Amino acid sequence: MLSSEIKNLMKVTFIGSPAVGKTTMLKLLSKDSIDRLYLPTHGFDLKTVKLDDYYLKVWDMGGQRSYFKAYSKDYLLGSDVIFIVSDSTPRNVLNSRELINYATHFVGKECPIIAIANKQDLQKSDGRMSPNRVEDILRVKTYGFTAINPNNRIKLMDIIRKELNQIAIRRRLKEIEL
């Protein structure tokens, strides 16, 4: 990588419980095919995605609790933005609250933690929470989403772009202060 590319290298981390859509979101970003067969991520998956001038190192961490607690610190450190992915069920949203509390121990205040209230297509049929309700509980910025819809790739890229642009502004302001 050239030094100009390294300057625009960003670490994006997806965390959440098992089967909430983290891998589907990674596939959506990298234009991989999305299938409906659930195969749990063991460990992590890592992809590089170009978004405008940014080179994203996107980490998809397996959601199994035993793995997460043992290894997540190593993967959370250095994140530029963390996305907590929830399937929007009440139980999972409460688990996501725990993950947010856990993640804040390893990243600085300059690393935003954003929630994705995934599986919004199931909201009316099985009692999933609305994005606004999820945001009220998690107390972090929350976006509603349906990762299995390939048409949402642009929406996901817009969400990430918006967050990365805010990070870039903060970095430039910090450089000016120095």
SVG drawing of the C-alpha trace seen along z (x, -y; Angstrom):
<svg xmlns="http://www.w3.org/2000/svg" viewBox="-47 -24 51 47">
<polyline fill="none" stroke="black" stroke-width="0.4" points="0.0,0.0 1.1,-3.5 1.5,-6.0 -1.5,-7.9 -3.6,-4.7 -2.4,-4.0 -3.6,-7.4 -7.1,-6.4 -7.0,-2.9 -9.8,-2.4 -10.6,0.5 -14.3,1.2 -15.4,3.9 -18.8,5.7 -19.7,7.4 -22.9,9.0 -24.5,12.2 -24.6,15.2 -27.0,15.2 -27.7,11.4 -26.4,10.7 -22.7,9.6 -21.4,11.9 -24.3,11.0 -23.4,7.4 -19.8,8.2 -20.9,10.1 -23.1,7.2 -20.2,4.7 -17.8,7.0 -20.4,7.8 -20.3,11.5 -23.5,13.5 -25.8,13.7 -27.4,17.0 -30.0,17.9 -28.0,20.8 -26.7,19.9 -23.1,20.9 -21.6,19.5 -18.4,17.6 -15.7,19.3 -13.1,16.8 -13.3,13.9 -13.6,13.0 -11.6,10.1 -12.1,8.4 -10.7,5.2 -13.3,3.0 -12.7,-0.2 -15.2,-2.9 -14.5,-6.3 -11.0,-7.2 -11.1,-4.9 -9.7,-1.4 -11.7,0.5 -10.4,3.4 -13.7,4.9 -13.6,7.4 -16.5,9.7 -16.1,11.3 -17.8,14.6 -20.6,14.0 -20.2,17.1 -19.8,15.8 -16.9,18.0 -14.9,16.9 -15.9,13.3 -14.8,12.8 -11.5,14.6 -10.3,12.9 -12.4,9.7 -10.0,7.3 -7.3,8.1 -9.7,7.4 -11.4,4.3 -8.2,2.5 -7.4,0.0 -11.0,0.0 -11.9,-3.3 -15.6,-2.5 -17.5,0.4 -20.9,1.6 -22.9,3.5 -25.3,5.7 -28.6,6.8 -31.4,8.8 -33.8,6.4 -35.4,8.9 -35.7,7.7 -33.4,10.3 -30.7,9.6 -30.9,5.9 -30.2,6.4 -27.2,8.6 -26.0,5.8 -26.1,3.4 -23.6,5.7 -21.4,5.8 -21.4,2.0 -20.3,1.7 -17.6,4.3 -16.3,2.7 -16.0,-0.7 -13.3,0.7 -11.0,1.3 -11.5,-1.7 -11.2,-5.4 -13.9,-8.0 -12.8,-8.9 -14.1,-5.4 -17.8,-5.7 -20.0,-2.7 -23.0,-2.5 -25.9,0.0 -27.4,1.7 -31.0,2.8 -31.0,5.6 -33.8,7.8 -36.3,5.0 -38.2,7.0 -39.4,9.2 -40.5,6.4 -44.2,6.7 -44.3,10.5 -42.4,11.5 -42.2,8.6 -38.8,7.2 -38.1,3.7 -38.1,0.6 -34.7,-1.2 -35.9,-4.1 -36.7,-1.7 -33.4,0.1 -31.6,-3.3 -33.5,-4.2 -32.3,-1.0 -28.8,-1.0 -28.2,-4.7 -26.0,-4.8 -26.8,-6.0 -28.9,-3.2 -29.8,-2.5 -32.6,-0.2 -31.5,2.4 -32.3,5.6 -29.0,7.1 -30.4,9.9 -31.7,7.3 -28.9,6.7 -30.5,3.4 -29.4,2.2 -25.7,2.3 -25.8,-1.4 -27.5,-2.2 -24.8,-0.3 -22.1,-2.1 -23.8,-5.5 -23.9,-4.7 -20.2,-3.7 -19.3,-6.7 -21.1,-9.1 -19.3,-7.7 -15.9,-7.7 -16.3,-11.3 -17.0,-12.3 -13.9,-10.4 -11.8,-12.1 -13.0,-15.6 -12.1,-14.8 -8.6,-13.6 -8.0,-16.7 -9.1,-18.9 -6.7,-17.0 -3.8,-17.5 -4.5,-21.2 -4.4,-21.4 -1.0,-19.7"/>
</svg>
